[in-house]
Amino acid sequence: MTSEIMGHAIAALIASGIVGISKALLSPAPLTFRAVIGRFIEHSGWGAGAFTALLYDSDLPPLGIAALAVLLASMGQSGLGMMLRVWRGAK
């Protein structure tokens, strides 16, 4: 079971990083190696954090947790902040 979870965690990291690269490609800012690698690292970090948080207290299978982690990583800081504001009822 542990190797299955590790495999899904690595897949979530890579998929989250690819989402970050795709966002860098879609942005109007000029592409540099530093920007692309930075986006990969940033989104991989979001994916790792989301995977860990969901794995800690969830009844979902590891593949479902990995999919949710990639979704949360694609939302990034602004999307999660917006969700928290809506949840708290703030504008």
Secondary structure, 3 states (H helix, E strand, C coil): CHHHHHHHHHHHHHHHHHHHHHHHHHCCCCCCHHHHHHHHHHHHHHHHHHHHHHHHCCCCCHHHHHHHHHHHHHHHHHHHHHHHHHHHCCC
